[in-house]
């Protein structure tokens, strides 16, 4: 029997301060990600120019997205974030 690799997905997102998000993932980790340096180019620059638009982040599919169509891969967010919590299996 093959071992199934569990795909990383974001289960919760919370804007913290500035361009920092607190993210929870399906592997029970919680990470804090500062996206300020990632917000450039035609899709992401509006998020940096308008903090209210940045704070409108939401879960969409397996990751996060903003109303202007910007999104980021869950694997990127998981690797870019600083782990702050990992719950124990029940």
C-alpha positions as CSV (number, residue, x, y, z in Angstrom):
1,X,0.0,0.0,0.0
2,X,1.3,3.4,-0.9
3,X,1.7,6.2,1.7
4,X,-0.5,9.1,0.7
5,X,1.2,12.4,0.9
6,X,-1.1,14.9,2.6
7,X,-1.4,18.1,0.7
8,X,-0.8,21.3,2.7
9,X,-3.8,23.5,2.9
10,X,-4.7,26.7,4.9
11,X,-7.5,26.2,7.3
12,X,-7.7,29.6,8.9
13,X,-6.2,33.1,8.2
14,X,-6.1,36.2,10.4
15,X,-4.5,39.5,9.6
16,X,-2.2,40.5,12.5
17,X,-0.5,43.8,11.8
18,X,0.9,45.5,8.8
19,X,1.3,42.8,6.1
20,X,1.6,40.0,8.6
21,X,-0.9,37.0,8.6
22,X,-1.4,34.3,11.2
23,X,-2.2,31.1,9.3
24,X,-3.3,27.7,10.4
25,X,-2.7,24.6,8.3
26,X,-4.2,21.1,8.0
27,X,-1.0,19.6,9.5
28,X,-2.0,21.4,12.8
29,X,0.8,24.0,12.5
30,X,0.2,27.7,13.0
31,X,2.6,30.1,11.3
32,X,3.1,33.8,11.2
33,X,4.0,35.1,7.7
34,X,5.2,38.6,6.9
35,X,4.3,39.2,3.2
36,X,5.5,42.8,2.9
37,X,8.4,41.9,0.7
38,X,6.2,39.6,-1.5
39,X,3.7,42.3,-2.4
40,X,4.9,43.6,-5.7
41,X,3.8,43.3,-9.4
42,X,0.5,44.1,-10.9
43,X,-1.6,41.7,-8.8
44,X,0.1,42.1,-5.4
45,X,1.0,45.8,-5.4
46,X,-2.6,46.9,-4.8
47,X,-2.5,44.9,-1.6
48,X,0.5,46.9,-0.4
49,X,-1.0,50.2,-1.4
50,X,-4.4,49.6,0.3
51,X,-4.1,48.0,3.8
52,X,-7.8,47.5,3.9
53,X,-7.7,45.4,0.8
54,X,-4.8,43.3,2.3
55,X,-6.9,42.8,5.4
56,X,-9.8,41.4,3.2
57,X,-7.9,38.2,2.8
58,X,-10.0,35.0,3.0
59,X,-9.7,31.2,2.6
60,X,-10.4,30.2,-1.0
61,X,-9.9,26.6,-2.0
62,X,-6.8,25.2,-0.3
63,X,-5.1,28.6,0.4
64,X,-5.8,32.3,0.7
65,X,-7.0,34.9,-1.7
66,X,-8.0,38.5,-1.9
67,X,-10.9,40.2,-3.6
68,X,-8.7,41.5,-6.4
69,X,-7.8,37.9,-7.5
70,X,-4.4,37.7,-5.8
71,X,-3.6,34.4,-4.2
72,X,-0.6,32.5,-2.8
73,X,0.2,28.8,-2.8
74,X,-0.3,27.0,0.5
75,X,3.2,25.4,0.2
76,X,4.8,28.8,-0.2
77,X,3.0,30.2,2.9
78,X,3.9,27.1,4.9
79,X,7.6,27.3,4.1
80,X,7.8,31.1,4.4
81,X,6.1,31.3,7.8
82,X,7.6,31.2,11.2
83,X,6.1,28.3,13.1
84,X,4.4,29.5,16.3
85,X,2.4,26.5,17.3
86,X,1.8,22.8,16.6
87,X,-1.0,21.0,18.3
88,X,-0.6,17.4,19.5
89,X,-2.7,14.7,17.8
90,X,-5.8,13.9,19.8
